[in-house]
Amino acid sequence: MESNYQSNSNYANTNKNSKYLDLYNPPLTRETLSDKTLSFILQPKYDRRPDILANDLYGSPRLWWVFVHYN
């Protein structure tokens, strides 16, 4: 079933059943991010703390899932 979210919503590509959203399907892909990819050595303060890394890189600890999705 297709979602009823606007095309610019983070949930636009995420399927749902009659009641719940399916697993989140972000609109980002490796191809669209390839020119924005960073490489660096993680400092000890980020060990097991993707929320802190997300906050430092993206300005929000809620974006920790980006690392899980792309690594």
PQR file of N, CA, C, O and H, with PARSE charges and radii, in Angstrom:
ATOM      1  N   MET A   1       0.840  -1.166   0.000 -0.4000 1.5000
ATOM      2  CA  MET A   1       0.000   0.000   0.000 -0.0000 2.0000
ATOM      3  C   MET A   1       0.895   1.242   0.000  0.5500 1.7000
ATOM      4  O   MET A   1       1.899   1.280   0.710 -0.5500 1.4000
ATOM      5  N   GLU A   2       0.553   2.206  -0.753 -0.4000 1.5000
ATOM      6  CA  GLU A   2       1.326   3.435  -0.849 -0.0000 2.0000
ATOM      7  C   GLU A   2       0.936   4.393   0.271  0.5500 1.7000
ATOM      8  O   GLU A   2      -0.211   4.421   0.717 -0.5500 1.4000
ATOM      9  H   GLU A   2      -0.263   2.174  -1.330  0.4000 1.0000
ATOM     10  N   SER A   3       1.908   5.170   0.711 -0.4000 1.5000
ATOM     11  CA  SER A   3       1.648   6.085   1.814 -0.0000 2.0000
ATOM     12  C   SER A   3       0.916   7.335   1.340  0.5500 1.7000
ATOM     13  O   SER A   3       0.887   7.638   0.147 -0.5500 1.4000
ATOM     14  H   SER A   3       2.840   5.148   0.348  0.4000 1.0000
ATOM     15  N   ASN A   4       0.329   8.052   2.284 -0.4000 1.5000
ATOM     16  CA  ASN A   4      -0.387   9.281   1.997 -0.0000 2.0000
ATOM     17  C   ASN A   4       0.428  10.513   2.348  0.5500 1.7000
ATOM     18  O   ASN A   4      -0.127  11.604   2.478 -0.5500 1.4000
ATOM     19  H   ASN A   4       0.352   7.806   3.253  0.4000 1.0000
ATOM     20  N   TYR A   5       1.724  10.359   2.501 -0.4000 1.5000
ATOM     21  CA  TYR A   5       2.577  11.475   2.863 -0.0000 2.0000
ATOM     22  C   TYR A   5       2.951  12.268   1.615  0.5500 1.7000
ATOM     23  O   TYR A   5       3.003  11.723   0.513 -0.5500 1.4000
ATOM     24  H   TYR A   5       2.175   9.473   2.395  0.4000 1.0000
ATOM     25  N   GLN A   6       3.209  13.560   1.801 -0.4000 1.5000
ATOM     26  CA  GLN A   6       3.628  14.398   0.682 -0.0000 2.0000
ATOM     27  C   GLN A   6       4.974  13.923   0.161  0.5500 1.7000
ATOM     28  O   GLN A   6       5.742  13.310   0.903 -0.5500 1.4000
ATOM     29  H   GLN A   6       3.167  14.003   2.697  0.4000 1.0000
ATOM     30  N   SER A   7       5.269  14.195  -1.094 -0.4000 1.5000
ATOM     31  CA  SER A   7       6.497  13.694  -1.715 -0.0000 2.0000
ATOM     32  C   SER A   7       7.761  14.214  -1.037  0.5500 1.7000
ATOM     33  O   SER A   7       8.806  13.571  -1.132 -0.5500 1.4000
ATOM     34  H   SER A   7       4.645  14.692  -1.697  0.4000 1.0000
ATOM     35  N   ASN A   8       7.700  15.353  -0.360 -0.4000 1.5000
ATOM     36  CA  ASN A   8       8.887  15.872   0.313 -0.0000 2.0000
ATOM     37  C   ASN A   8       9.007  15.402   1.759  0.5500 1.7000
ATOM     38  O   ASN A   8       9.929  15.810   2.465 -0.5500 1.4000
ATOM     39  H   ASN A   8       6.851  15.876  -0.283  0.4000 1.0000
ATOM     40  N   SER A   9       8.094  14.555   2.204 -0.4000 1.5000
ATOM     41  CA  SER A   9       8.140  14.013   3.552 -0.0000 2.0000
ATOM     42  C   SER A   9       9.187  12.903   3.646  0.5500 1.7000
ATOM     43  O   SER A   9       9.419  12.179   2.677 -0.5500 1.4000
ATOM     44  H   SER A   9       7.345  14.224   1.630  0.4000 1.0000
ATOM     45  N   ASN A  10       9.822  12.771   4.823 -0.4000 1.5000
ATOM     46  CA  ASN A  10      10.765  11.668   5.029 -0.0000 2.0000
ATOM     47  C   ASN A  10      10.092  10.311   4.930  0.5500 1.7000
ATOM     48  O   ASN A  10      10.766   9.304   4.712 -0.5500 1.4000
ATOM     49  H   ASN A  10       9.634  13.358   5.610  0.4000 1.0000
ATOM     50  N   TYR A  11       8.790  10.265   5.084 -0.4000 1.5000
ATOM     51  CA  TYR A  11       8.068   8.992   5.060 -0.0000 2.0000
ATOM     52  C   TYR A  11       7.407   8.696   3.716  0.5500 1.7000
ATOM     53  O   TYR A  11       6.698   7.697   3.602 -0.5500 1.4000
ATOM     54  H   TYR A  11       8.242  11.083   5.261  0.4000 1.0000
ATOM     55  N   ALA A  12       7.611   9.517   2.708 -0.4000 1.5000
ATOM     56  CA  ALA A  12       6.939   9.359   1.417 -0.0000 2.0000
ATOM     57  C   ALA A  12       7.229   8.010   0.764  0.5500 1.7000
ATOM     58  O   ALA A  12       6.352   7.447   0.110 -0.5500 1.4000
ATOM     59  H   ALA A  12       8.187  10.329   2.801  0.4000 1.0000
ATOM     60  N   ASN A  13       8.442   7.482   0.926 -0.4000 1.5000
ATOM     61  CA  ASN A  13       8.815   6.215   0.291 -0.0000 2.0000
ATOM     62  C   ASN A  13       8.612   5.003   1.192  0.5500 1.7000
ATOM     63  O   ASN A  13       8.959   3.883   0.816 -0.5500 1.4000
ATOM     64  H   ASN A  13       9.155   7.940   1.457  0.4000 1.0000
ATOM     65  N   THR A  14       8.057   5.219   2.366 -0.4000 1.5000
ATOM     66  CA  THR A  14       7.878   4.136   3.323 -0.0000 2.0000
ATOM     67  C   THR A  14       6.480   3.537   3.173  0.5500 1.7000
ATOM     68  O   THR A  14       5.472   4.237   3.268 -0.5500 1.4000
ATOM     69  H   THR A  14       7.775   6.129   2.671  0.4000 1.0000
ATOM     70  N   ASN A  15       6.448   2.244   2.940 -0.4000 1.5000
ATOM     71  CA  ASN A  15       5.160   1.565   2.790 -0.0000 2.0000
ATOM     72  C   ASN A  15       4.436   1.472   4.118  0.5500 1.7000
ATOM     73  O   ASN A  15       5.048   1.621   5.175 -0.5500 1.4000
ATOM     74  H   ASN A  15       7.267   1.676   2.863  0.4000 1.0000
ATOM     75  N   LYS A  16       3.149   1.231   4.069 -0.4000 1.5000
ATOM     76  CA  LYS A  16       2.378   1.029   5.281 -0.0000 2.0000
ATOM     77  C   LYS A  16       1.245   0.055   4.996  0.5500 1.7000
ATOM     78  O   LYS A  16       0.834  -0.114   3.848 -0.5500 1.4000
ATOM     79  H   LYS A  16       2.652   1.110   3.210  0.4000 1.0000
ATOM     80  N   ASN A  17       0.748  -0.578   6.039 -0.4000 1.5000
ATOM     81  CA  ASN A  17      -0.451  -1.383   5.893 -0.0000 2.0000
ATOM     82  C   ASN A  17      -1.621  -0.504   6.312  0.5500 1.7000
ATOM     83  O   ASN A  17      -1.489   0.720   6.331 -0.5500 1.4000
ATOM     84  H   ASN A  17       1.082  -0.441   6.971  0.4000 1.0000
ATOM     85  N   SER A  18      -2.727  -1.079   6.637 -0.4000 1.5000
ATOM     86  CA  SER A  18      -3.890  -0.255   6.980 -0.0000 2.0000
ATOM     87  C   SER A  18      -3.731   0.506   8.292  0.5500 1.7000
ATOM     88  O   SER A  18      -4.494   1.429   8.580 -0.5500 1.4000
ATOM     89  H   SER A  18      -2.834  -2.073   6.621  0.4000 1.0000
ATOM     90  N   LYS A  19      -2.722   0.109   9.096 -0.4000 1.5000
ATOM     91  CA  LYS A  19      -2.585   0.720  10.401 -0.0000 2.0000
ATOM     92  C   LYS A  19      -1.193   1.273  10.705  0.5500 1.7000
ATOM     93  O   LYS A  19      -1.077   2.309  11.360 -0.5500 1.4000
ATOM     94  H   LYS A  19      -2.103  -0.641   8.863  0.4000 1.0000
ATOM     95  N   TYR A  20      -0.134   0.603  10.242 -0.4000 1.5000
ATOM     96  CA  TYR A  20       1.222   0.950  10.646 -0.0000 2.0000
ATOM     97  C   TYR A  20       2.125   1.225   9.450  0.5500 1.7000
ATOM     98  O   TYR A  20       1.898   0.728   8.347 -0.5500 1.4000
ATOM     99  H   TYR A  20      -0.228  -0.238   9.710  0.4000 1.0000
ATOM    100  N   LEU A  21       3.167   2.041   9.703 -0.4000 1.5000
ATOM    101  CA  LEU A  21       4.219   2.217   8.712 -0.0000 2.0000
ATOM    102  C   LEU A  21       5.129   0.996   8.720  0.5500 1.7000
ATOM    103  O   LEU A  21       5.337   0.372   9.761 -0.5500 1.4000
ATOM    104  H   LEU A  21       3.351   2.445  10.599  0.4000 1.0000
ATOM    105  N   ASP A  22       5.665   0.663   7.558 -0.4000 1.5000
ATOM    106  CA  ASP A  22       6.632  -0.421   7.430 -0.0000 2.0000
ATOM    107  C   ASP A  22       7.991   0.096   7.912  0.5500 1.7000
ATOM    108  O   ASP A  22       8.067   1.197   8.457 -0.5500 1.4000
ATOM    109  H   ASP A  22       5.495   1.170   6.713  0.4000 1.0000
ATOM    110  N   LEU A  23       9.047  -0.665   7.723 -0.4000 1.5000
ATOM    111  CA  LEU A  23      10.381  -0.194   8.077 -0.0000 2.0000
ATOM    112  C   LEU A  23      10.670   1.085   7.310  0.5500 1.7000
ATOM    113  O   LEU A  23      10.330   1.205   6.133 -0.5500 1.4000
ATOM    114  H   LEU A  23       8.986  -1.559   7.280  0.4000 1.0000
ATOM    115  N   TYR A  24      11.291   2.029   7.976 -0.4000 1.5000
ATOM    116  CA  TYR A  24      11.589   3.329   7.374 -0.0000 2.0000
ATOM    117  C   TYR A  24      12.462   3.163   6.135  0.5500 1.7000
ATOM    118  O   TYR A  24      13.491   2.489   6.178 -0.5500 1.4000
ATOM    119  H   TYR A  24      11.567   1.932   8.932  0.4000 1.0000
ATOM    120  N   ASN A  25      12.058   3.763   5.063 -0.4000 1.5000
ATOM    121  CA  ASN A  25      12.792   3.723   3.812 -0.0000 2.0000
ATOM    122  C   ASN A  25      13.210   5.148   3.464  0.5500 1.7000
ATOM    123  O   ASN A  25      12.459   5.855   2.792 -0.5500 1.4000
ATOM    124  H   ASN A  25      11.223   4.311   5.028  0.4000 1.0000
ATOM    125  N   PRO A  26      14.393   5.589   3.905 -0.5600 1.5000
ATOM    126  CA  PRO A  26      14.786   6.978   3.678  0.2800 2.0000
ATOM    127  C   PRO A  26      14.971   7.271   2.199  0.5500 1.7000
ATOM    128  O   PRO A  26      15.328   6.382   1.427 -0.5500 1.4000
ATOM    129  N   PRO A  27      14.729   8.512   1.801 -0.5600 1.5000
ATOM    130  CA  PRO A  27      14.851   8.878   0.399  0.2800 2.0000
ATOM    131  C   PRO A  27      16.293   9.016  -0.071  0.5500 1.7000
ATOM    132  O   PRO A  27      16.530   9.338  -1.236 -0.5500 1.4000
ATOM    133  N   LEU A  28      17.258   8.779   0.810 -0.4000 1.5000
ATOM    134  CA  LEU A  28      18.665   8.914   0.474 -0.0000 2.0000
ATOM    135  C   LEU A  28      19.225   7.612  -0.083  0.5500 1.7000
ATOM    136  O   LEU A  28      18.805   6.527   0.321 -0.5500 1.4000
ATOM    137  H   LEU A  28      17.065   8.518   1.756  0.4000 1.0000
ATOM    138  N   THR A  29      20.169   7.719  -1.007 -0.4000 1.5000
ATOM    139  CA  THR A  29      20.851   6.540  -1.547 -0.0000 2.0000
ATOM    140  C   THR A  29      22.340   6.823  -1.595  0.5500 1.7000
ATOM    141  O   THR A  29      22.757   7.976  -1.491 -0.5500 1.4000
ATOM    142  H   THR A  29      20.509   8.600  -1.335  0.4000 1.0000
ATOM    143  N   ARG A  30      23.133   5.801  -1.749 -0.4000 1.5000
ATOM    144  CA  ARG A  30      24.581   5.997  -1.872 -0.0000 2.0000
ATOM    145  C   ARG A  30      24.906   6.867  -3.082  0.5500 1.7000
ATOM    146  O   ARG A  30      25.820   7.690  -3.036 -0.5500 1.4000
ATOM    147  H   ARG A  30      22.794   4.864  -1.834  0.4000 1.0000
ATOM    148  N   GLU A  31      24.158   6.681  -4.158 -0.4000 1.5000
ATOM    149  CA  GLU A  31      24.421   7.450  -5.365 -0.0000 2.0000
ATOM    150  C   GLU A  31      24.164   8.940  -5.151  0.5500 1.7000
ATOM    151  O   GLU A  31      24.924   9.774  -5.643 -0.5500 1.4000
ATOM    152  H   GLU A  31      23.416   6.012  -4.196  0.4000 1.0000
ATOM    153  N   THR A  32      23.108   9.280  -4.426 -0.4000 1.5000
ATOM    154  CA  THR A  32      22.795  10.695  -4.223 -0.0000 2.0000
ATOM    155  C   THR A  32      23.685  11.329  -3.166  0.5500 1.7000
ATOM    156  O   THR A  32      23.786  12.554  -3.102 -0.5500 1.4000
ATOM    157  H   THR A  32      22.491   8.602  -4.026  0.4000 1.0000
ATOM    158  N   LEU A  33      24.324  10.526  -2.344 -0.4000 1.5000
ATOM    159  CA  LEU A  33      25.198  11.063  -1.300 -0.0000 2.0000
ATOM    160  C   LEU A  33      26.679  10.962  -1.632  0.5500 1.7000
ATOM    161  O   LEU A  33      27.513  11.452  -0.870 -0.5500 1.4000
ATOM    162  H   LEU A  33      24.241   9.531  -2.396  0.4000 1.0000
ATOM    163  N   SER A  34      27.018  10.343  -2.743 -0.4000 1.5000
ATOM    164  CA  SER A  34      28.421  10.065  -3.030 -0.0000 2.0000
ATOM    165  C   SER A  34      29.285  11.318  -3.050  0.5500 1.7000
ATOM    166  O   SER A  34      30.452  11.258  -2.661 -0.5500 1.4000
ATOM    167  H   SER A  34      26.340   9.945  -3.362  0.4000 1.0000
ATOM    168  N   ASP A  35      28.746  12.451  -3.491 -0.4000 1.5000
ATOM    169  CA  ASP A  35      29.540  13.676  -3.521 -0.0000 2.0000
ATOM    170  C   ASP A  35      29.612  14.354  -2.152  0.5500 1.7000
ATOM    171  O   ASP A  35      30.332  15.339  -1.989 -0.5500 1.4000
ATOM    172  H   ASP A  35      27.798  12.500  -3.806  0.4000 1.0000
ATOM    173  N   LYS A  36      28.876  13.837  -1.171 -0.4000 1.5000
ATOM    174  CA  LYS A  36      28.860  14.422   0.159 -0.0000 2.0000
ATOM    175  C   LYS A  36      29.468  13.496   1.203  0.5500 1.7000
ATOM    176  O   LYS A  36      29.309  13.735   2.401 -0.5500 1.4000
ATOM    177  H   LYS A  36      28.291  13.037  -1.303  0.4000 1.0000
ATOM    178  N   THR A  37      30.152  12.458   0.781 -0.4000 1.5000
ATOM    179  CA  THR A  37      30.699  11.462   1.691 -0.0000 2.0000
ATOM    180  C   THR A  37      31.957  11.979   2.382  0.5500 1.7000
ATOM    181  O   THR A  37      32.840  12.550   1.741 -0.5500 1.4000
ATOM    182  H   THR A  37      30.281  12.264  -0.192  0.4000 1.0000
ATOM    183  N   LEU A  38      32.028  11.775   3.684 -0.4000 1.5000
ATOM    184  CA  LEU A  38      33.207  12.134   4.476 -0.0000 2.0000
ATOM    185  C   LEU A  38      33.928  10.877   4.925  0.5500 1.7000
ATOM    186  O   LEU A  38      33.307   9.848   5.191 -0.5500 1.4000
ATOM    187  H   LEU A  38      31.312  11.311   4.204  0.4000 1.0000
ATOM    188  N   SER A  39      35.230  10.973   5.004 -0.4000 1.5000
ATOM    189  CA  SER A  39      36.037   9.908   5.599 -0.0000 2.0000
ATOM    190  C   SER A  39      36.886  10.525   6.688  0.5500 1.7000
ATOM    191  O   SER A  39      37.544  11.544   6.475 -0.5500 1.4000
ATOM    192  H   SER A  39      35.735  11.809   4.788  0.4000 1.0000
ATOM    193  N   PHE A  40      36.870   9.907   7.853 -0.4000 1.5000
ATOM    194  CA  PHE A  40      37.706  10.395   8.948 -0.0000 2.0000
ATOM    195  C   PHE A  40      37.849   9.306   9.996  0.5500 1.7000
ATOM    196  O   PHE A  40      37.103   8.326  10.003 -0.5500 1.4000
ATOM    197  H   PHE A  40      36.335   9.080   8.026  0.4000 1.0000
ATOM    198  N   ILE A  41      38.810   9.490  10.871 -0.4000 1.5000
ATOM    199  CA  ILE A  41      39.056   8.542  11.955 -0.0000 2.0000
ATOM    200  C   ILE A  41      38.223   8.971  13.158  0.5500 1.7000
ATOM    201  O   ILE A  41      38.289  10.121  13.593 -0.5500 1.4000
ATOM    202  H   ILE A  41      39.416  10.285  10.865  0.4000 1.0000
ATOM    203  N   LEU A  42      37.447   8.047  13.683 -0.4000 1.5000
ATOM    204  CA  LEU A  42      36.596   8.368  14.831 -0.0000 2.0000
ATOM    205  C   LEU A  42      37.419   8.569  16.098  0.5500 1.7000
ATOM    206  O   LEU A  42      38.334   7.798  16.390 -0.5500 1.4000
ATOM    207  H   LEU A  42      37.392   7.113  13.330  0.4000 1.0000
ATOM    208  N   GLN A  43      37.087   9.590  16.824 -0.4000 1.5000
ATOM    209  CA  GLN A  43      37.724   9.861  18.095 -0.0000 2.0000
ATOM    210  C   GLN A  43      37.085   8.981  19.173  0.5500 1.7000
ATOM    211  O   GLN A  43      35.944   8.547  19.020 -0.5500 1.4000
ATOM    212  H   GLN A  43      36.344  10.216  16.587  0.4000 1.0000
ATOM    213  N   PRO A  44      37.807   8.718  20.252 -0.5600 1.5000
ATOM    214  CA  PRO A  44      37.268   7.860  21.321  0.2800 2.0000
ATOM    215  C   PRO A  44      35.927   8.346  21.895  0.5500 1.7000
ATOM    216  O   PRO A  44      35.134   7.527  22.360 -0.5500 1.4000
ATOM    217  N   LYS A  45      35.660   9.648  21.871 -0.4000 1.5000
ATOM    218  CA  LYS A  45      34.402  10.140  22.443 -0.0000 2.0000
ATOM    219  C   LYS A  45      33.173   9.636  21.673  0.5500 1.7000
ATOM    220  O   LYS A  45      32.059   9.692  22.192 -0.5500 1.4000
ATOM    221  H   LYS A  45      36.304  10.313  21.493  0.4000 1.0000
ATOM    222  N   TYR A  46      33.365   9.142  20.438 -0.4000 1.5000
ATOM    223  CA  TYR A  46      32.248   8.631  19.641 -0.0000 2.0000
ATOM    224  C   TYR A  46      32.055   7.128  19.780  0.5500 1.7000
ATOM    225  O   TYR A  46      31.123   6.567  19.205 -0.5500 1.4000
ATOM    226  H   TYR A  46      34.270   9.096  20.016  0.4000 1.0000
ATOM    227  N   ASP A  47      32.933   6.466  20.544 -0.4000 1.5000
ATOM    228  CA  ASP A  47      32.833   5.016  20.706 -0.0000 2.0000
ATOM    229  C   ASP A  47      31.468   4.635  21.277  0.5500 1.7000
ATOM    230  O   ASP A  47      31.112   5.029  22.387 -0.5500 1.4000
ATOM    231  H   ASP A  47      33.690   6.922  21.011  0.4000 1.0000
ATOM    232  N   ARG A  48      30.721   3.870  20.506 -0.4000 1.5000
ATOM    233  CA  ARG A  48      29.385   3.399  20.881 -0.0000 2.0000
ATOM    234  C   ARG A  48      28.401   4.540  21.115  0.5500 1.7000
ATOM    235  O   ARG A  48      27.421   4.366  21.839 -0.5500 1.4000
ATOM    236  H   ARG A  48      31.010   3.549  19.604  0.4000 1.0000
ATOM    237  N   ARG A  49      28.645   5.704  20.517 -0.4000 1.5000
ATOM    238  CA  ARG A  49      27.770   6.862  20.682 -0.0000 2.0000
ATOM    239  C   ARG A  49      27.473   7.518  19.326  0.5500 1.7000
ATOM    240  O   ARG A  49      27.900   8.646  19.081 -0.5500 1.4000
ATOM    241  H   ARG A  49      29.441   5.846  19.930  0.4000 1.0000
ATOM    242  N   PRO A  50      26.751   6.824  18.453 -0.5600 1.5000
ATOM    243  CA  PRO A  50      26.425   7.427  17.154  0.2800 2.0000
ATOM    244  C   PRO A  50      25.567   8.680  17.298  0.5500 1.7000
ATOM    245  O   PRO A  50      25.540   9.516  16.395 -0.5500 1.4000
ATOM    246  N   ASP A  51      24.869   8.822  18.421 -0.4000 1.5000
ATOM    247  CA  ASP A  51      24.055  10.020  18.638 -0.0000 2.0000
ATOM    248  C   ASP A  51      24.933  11.263  18.775  0.5500 1.7000
ATOM    249  O   ASP A  51      24.578  12.330  18.274 -0.5500 1.4000
ATOM    250  H   ASP A  51      24.891   8.143  19.155  0.4000 1.0000
ATOM    251  N   ILE A  52      26.075  11.131  19.450 -0.4000 1.5000
ATOM    252  CA  ILE A  52      26.986  12.265  19.598 -0.0000 2.0000
ATOM    253  C   ILE A  52      27.619  12.616  18.255  0.5500 1.7000
ATOM    254  O   ILE A  52      27.752  13.793  17.917 -0.5500 1.4000
ATOM    255  H   ILE A  52      26.363  10.264  19.857  0.4000 1.0000
ATOM    256  N   LEU A  53      28.006  11.606  17.495 -0.4000 1.5000
ATOM    257  CA  LEU A  53      28.573  11.840  16.173 -0.0000 2.0000
ATOM    258  C   LEU A  53      27.558  12.515  15.257  0.5500 1.7000
ATOM    259  O   LEU A  53      27.900  13.456  14.540 -0.5500 1.4000
ATOM    260  H   LEU A  53      27.898  10.650  17.770  0.4000 1.0000
ATOM    261  N   ALA A  54      26.323  12.046  15.274 -0.4000 1.5000
ATOM    262  CA  ALA A  54      25.277  12.651  14.451 -0.0000 2.0000
ATOM    263  C   ALA A  54      25.049  14.105  14.848  0.5500 1.7000
ATOM    264  O   ALA A  54      24.852  14.966  13.991 -0.5500 1.4000
ATOM    265  H   ALA A  54      26.045  11.282  15.856  0.4000 1.0000
ATOM    266  N   ASN A  55      25.076  14.370  16.137 -0.4000 1.5000
ATOM    267  CA  ASN A  55      24.896  15.744  16.595 -0.0000 2.0000
ATOM    268  C   ASN A  55      26.036  16.648  16.102  0.5500 1.7000
ATOM    269  O   ASN A  55      25.793  17.773  15.666 -0.5500 1.4000
ATOM    270  H   ASN A  55      25.236  13.670  16.833  0.4000 1.0000
ATOM    271  N   ASP A  56      27.264  16.160  16.174 -0.4000 1.5000
ATOM    272  CA  ASP A  56      28.403  16.955  15.731 -0.0000 2.0000
ATOM    273  C   ASP A  56      28.428  17.144  14.213  0.5500 1.7000
ATOM    274  O   ASP A  56      28.794  18.217  13.731 -0.5500 1.4000
ATOM    275  H   ASP A  56      27.461  15.247  16.528  0.4000 1.0000
ATOM    276  N   LEU A  57      28.044  16.115  13.456 -0.4000 1.5000
ATOM    277  CA  LEU A  57      28.082  16.216  11.999 -0.0000 2.0000
ATOM    278  C   LEU A  57      26.837  16.859  11.393  0.5500 1.7000
ATOM    279  O   LEU A  57      26.937  17.660  10.463 -0.5500 1.4000
ATOM    280  H   LEU A  57      27.747  15.244  13.847  0.4000 1.0000
ATOM    281  N   TYR A  58      25.670  16.509  11.921 -0.4000 1.5000
ATOM    282  CA  TYR A  58      24.407  16.927  11.301 -0.0000 2.0000
ATOM    283  C   TYR A  58      23.578  17.886  12.142  0.5500 1.7000
ATOM    284  O   TYR A  58      22.552  18.390  11.684 -0.5500 1.4000
ATOM    285  H   TYR A  58      25.589  15.859  12.676  0.4000 1.0000
ATOM    286  N   GLY A  59      24.016  18.140  13.367 -0.4000 1.5000
ATOM    287  CA  GLY A  59      23.296  19.073  14.220 -0.0000 2.0000
ATOM    288  C   GLY A  59      22.120  18.485  14.959  0.5500 1.7000
ATOM    289  O   GLY A  59      21.345  19.225  15.564 -0.5500 1.4000
ATOM    290  H   GLY A  59      24.850  17.731  13.740  0.4000 1.0000
ATOM    291  N   SER A  60      21.960  17.155  14.929 -0.4000 1.5000
ATOM    292  CA  SER A  60      20.861  16.509  15.640 -0.0000 2.0000
ATOM    293  C   SER A  60      21.247  15.084  16.017  0.5500 1.7000
ATOM    294  O   SER A  60      21.662  14.309  15.155 -0.5500 1.4000
ATOM    295  H   SER A  60      22.590  16.554  14.438  0.4000 1.0000
ATOM    296  N   PRO A  61      21.115  14.727  17.299 -0.5600 1.5000
ATOM    297  CA  PRO A  61      21.403  13.344  17.695  0.2800 2.0000
ATOM    298  C   PRO A  61      20.379  12.355  17.154  0.5500 1.7000
ATOM    299  O   PRO A  61      20.629  11.150  17.144 -0.5500 1.4000
ATOM    300  N   ARG A  62      19.241  12.848  16.709 -0.4000 1.5000
ATOM    301  CA  ARG A  62      18.184  11.972  16.190 -0.0000 2.0000
ATOM    302  C   ARG A  62      18.537  11.380  14.826  0.5500 1.7000
ATOM    303  O   ARG A  62      17.814  10.517  14.328 -0.5500 1.4000
ATOM    304  H   ARG A  62      19.039  13.828  16.717  0.4000 1.0000
ATOM    305  N   LEU A  63      19.628  11.823  14.218 -0.4000 1.5000
ATOM    306  CA  LEU A  63      20.028  11.300  12.912 -0.0000 2.0000
ATOM    307  C   LEU A  63      21.064  10.180  13.008  0.5500 1.7000
ATOM    308  O   LEU A  63      21.765   9.904  12.035 -0.5500 1.4000
ATOM    309  H   LEU A  63      20.216  12.524  14.623  0.4000 1.0000
ATOM    310  N   TRP A  64      21.167   9.538  14.166 -0.4000 1.5000
ATOM    311  CA  TRP A  64      22.117   8.448  14.374 -0.0000 2.0000
ATOM    312  C   TRP A  64      21.896   7.306  13.394  0.5500 1.7000
ATOM    313  O   TRP A  64      22.844   6.608  13.033 -0.5500 1.4000
ATOM    314  H   TRP A  64      20.597   9.763  14.956  0.4000 1.0000
ATOM    315  N   TRP A  65      20.661   7.110  12.963 -0.4000 1.5000
ATOM    316  CA  TRP A  65      20.312   5.996  12.081 -0.0000 2.0000
ATOM    317  C   TRP A  65      21.004   6.091  10.725  0.5500 1.7000
ATOM    318  O   TRP A  65      21.123   5.080  10.034 -0.5500 1.4000
ATOM    319  H   TRP A  65      19.892   7.678  13.257  0.4000 1.0000
ATOM    320  N   VAL A  66      21.461   7.272  10.326 -0.4000 1.5000
ATOM    321  CA  VAL A  66      22.139   7.432   9.046 -0.0000 2.0000
ATOM    322  C   VAL A  66      23.377   6.540   8.989  0.5500 1.7000
ATOM    323  O   VAL A  66      23.650   5.930   7.955 -0.5500 1.4000
ATOM    324  H   VAL A  66      21.364   8.093  10.888  0.4000 1.0000
ATOM    325  N   PHE A  67      24.125   6.457  10.080 -0.4000 1.5000
ATOM    326  CA  PHE A  67      25.326   5.635  10.113 -0.0000 2.0000
ATOM    327  C   PHE A  67      24.975   4.152  10.021  0.5500 1.7000
ATOM    328  O   PHE A  67      25.655   3.395   9.329 -0.5500 1.4000
ATOM    329  H   PHE A  67      23.904   6.953  10.920  0.4000 1.0000
ATOM    330  N   VAL A  68      23.957   3.751  10.691 -0.4000 1.5000
ATOM    331  CA  VAL A  68      23.524   2.347  10.659 -0.0000 2.0000
ATOM    332  C   VAL A  68      23.058   1.976   9.260  0.5500 1.7000
ATOM    333  O   VAL A  68      23.359   0.889   8.768 -0.5500 1.4000
ATOM    334  H   VAL A  68      23.405   4.366  11.254  0.4000 1.0000
ATOM    335  N   HIS A  69      22.343   2.856   8.637 -0.4000 1.5000
ATOM    336  CA  HIS A  69      21.779   2.583   7.310 -0.0000 2.0000
ATOM    337  C   HIS A  69      22.877   2.466   6.245  0.5500 1.7000
ATOM    338  O   HIS A  69      22.790   1.614   5.361 -0.5500 1.4000
ATOM    339  H   HIS A  69      22.098   3.739   9.036  0.4000 1.0000
ATOM    340  N   TYR A  70      23.882   3.293   6.322 -0.4000 1.5000
ATOM    341  CA  TYR A  70      24.887   3.331   5.260 -0.0000 2.0000
ATOM    342  C   TYR A  70      26.179   2.600   5.565  0.5500 1.7000
ATOM    343  O   TYR A  70      27.072   2.554   4.719 -0.5500 1.4000
ATOM    344  H   TYR A  70      23.954   3.985   7.040  0.4000 1.0000
ATOM    345  N   ASN A  71      26.298   2.031   6.748 -0.4000 1.5000
ATOM    346  CA  ASN A  71      27.527   1.289   7.051 -0.0000 2.0000
ATOM    347  C   ASN A  71      27.254  -0.162   7.148  0.5500 1.7000
ATOM    348  O   ASN A  71      28.169  -0.947   7.397 -0.5500 1.4000
ATOM    349  H   ASN A  71      25.572   2.069   7.435  0.4000 1.0000
TER
END
